Amino acid sequence: MTMPAPATGARSHLFNDRTLPAYRAAVAAGVDRVARRVATAGPFSGITPDRLGPEIAAVDLDRPLGETGAALDELEQVYLRDAVYFHHPRYLAHLNCPVVIPALLGEAVLSAVNSSLDTWDQSAGGTLIERRLIDWTAGRIGLGPDADGVFTSGGSQSNFQALLLAREQALAATALPRHQALPRLRVLTSQAGHFSVQKSAKMLGLAPDAVIAVETDRDRRMRPAVLARELERCRRAGLPVMAVVATAGTTDFGSIDPLPEIADACARAGARLHVDAAYGCGLLVSRTRRHLLAGIERADSVTVDFHKSFFQPVSSSALLVRDRSVLRHATHHADYLNPARAAEQRIPNQVDKSVQTTRRFDALKLWLTLRVMGADAVGELFDQVVDRAAEAYALLAADPRFEVVTRSQLSTVVFRHLPPVGTDPADADEANLYARRALAASGEAVVAGTKVDGRHYLKFTLLNPETTAADVAHVLDLVAGHAEQYLSDQAAAAELCRAAG
């Protein structure tokens, strides 16, 4: 067998059968750099934009370094050194999970092969693997034999497409001209729902007041009785409700709306039900908490984010629909890509279902995860982070230095440091804001922040099974220390002013 001649010049950088040694060496070198950094890095370096910005701006992109080692040395300085490392047990901020090794293997494979999941003649087996995973997920949800769906870039895109389909279904059902019907359409969602609902409504050309926020209870769950009243009010006003968006795992509180009662209200009103389970979808593989998603099987569409609750690298999300025929609203046939005759010949082109054209084979990561680990192992990891959140809640509830808002059904905990009685509420807010900033700047831990009833709170988002109760207790001590230091400094400054005045 004749070996191909080594590539030279610019072609030496192309991935093909002539450059395999260079490919293996470059990828191995990159993996080694990441592994060394992960072995020693904290959750964050505390870098600020003002400090890092000039370093990156100084890089001359028109003068290449010429070899992989030098480029990786530079990358250490402009990225790896200061990256936020979600694998660290004291990263407790956003809905970013550590990732499992089979998914990283999938990432390496899919990026090298570089399939595009828009048409069969660009992806072949990739198309069928994605379709099989869509069927598997729809089965776990319980959507029935006519279900279908497509992988997306994330929960916001999944929610956008769900509302796009809902809009088209609503417009098809009205006798009014499109331009008259569109401003009248309404979307009902929880006060604690995701901002992508409002953003999607704007991008879909709905009226500024199209999204109606439905009141929540003390656990931040949508009130079904209030939803029923809003549905009736819209009916009487001649405002078609194109969708009700329930949430299975709100971003701040991890709350799951009462799905059976919401489904009942939607059925009575003839309204389409979308469930945003971007966060709570991990319950689909839980052996102990699957019941928390009871009622999700009655949804018309569902958002899931595997890159939140299945420990997958970004991006890995999907939109599932009960009735595959509604996906026709995302279909447009182009002669050069997916001509109508392809559908007649039953050629499976995923672009017929997607708002994207070129699309990565992100499904491969989940496929390898299920084939290596299995769904039960993923569910076990998700159960562990939910257990850890319950422990964190108990710690906070017993600690007089803090107040905690509500016990999450998933793995978030919203809390704040309590200042001494009589402290100005504005100072209390500033103390919590300062504690979050100081904690991040120290590099010891990262927590998130939010607002509750107009006041500033902190938030743990626990998605790492390696995080222990001791980690949580240590971070709480750090938060309290920073907040108390801020209040002490403020008091000292005020005393100096009084003495000088």
Summary of the structure (lengths in Angstrom):
residues: 501
radius of gyration: 25.5
end to end distance: 92.4
largest distance: 92.4
contacts: 1611
relative contact order: 0.13
helix: 51%
strand: 13%
